Amino acid sequence: MKFEKVHTIGDIYDGIRSGTADLDGVPHHFESVFNDDIVEYTHDFRLCPVTAEFMERELRAWAIYRDWEARYHLGIEPVETHPGHGGIVPEYDALSEWLKAQIKALVPLPSFYTATFRVLPGQEALPSGILRTLEVSWERKST
């Protein structure tokens, strides 16, 4: 099983739902598929290749979030200062708006993938609640 870098995590709900990660060494946006019939997320992911500019902006937004996350879990910042609430960090707001527009225009790969995420070692000392750095193994689903 080949594991690759997870660059960012965009959404977590009963598991990781979106973010950016490498597939064959190339950054892709990934998003889990929601099944309206059963009203829940599936284990299938859509992957879309992204540009260098996308990754540059995605990683900057991630850095802003991770900085806040560390301060929050150390008790320095209240939850109300979360940059995702909007109007708190103008740079984060601008990056998020741009990224959301780009994600809508991304072209997915023709196949779905399943993911096996795992935590990289050496993060045991991080405060409880902080997202751990992950890696992922993608498996293309046969059609």
Phi, psi and omega in degrees: 000124182265123178256144181229169186288133167264119183276315183215159173237122184263329185207138176229126173207108186053037182128173180285131185246333179202164178159202175230141180204161178280145168231117185054038176080004182244131180296137178223146167279138176234149179209132179287153184271130177265130179260110181294332182293321181255000177053052174198165177286147177263182175267008179268142178236141168267135176242138181228125176298148180234161181276168175297321178296319177303311182296321179300314180288322178298316181291328176293314178299319179298318179297319178297314179297313183296325176297313177298315183303315179298315180295323179297312183286347173269000178082014182273324183243140173279160181301333181296344180267008178307127183298335179289348178288343178084146178076008183254314179235098184307321179298317179297318178300314181295316178298314181298317179298314179298314182297318179300318178296319180294318181299321178299332184264356181294148179256116182288154172296156185291341181252154169274160179229151168254155186235141169242110179264146173215151181279135175289145180290166175088017182245016185297332183277353179295145177301151177302140177098336180287135177299135177273154174286134187240167165226164187222147170245124180261140173234121179289134179276138176283147182267000000 
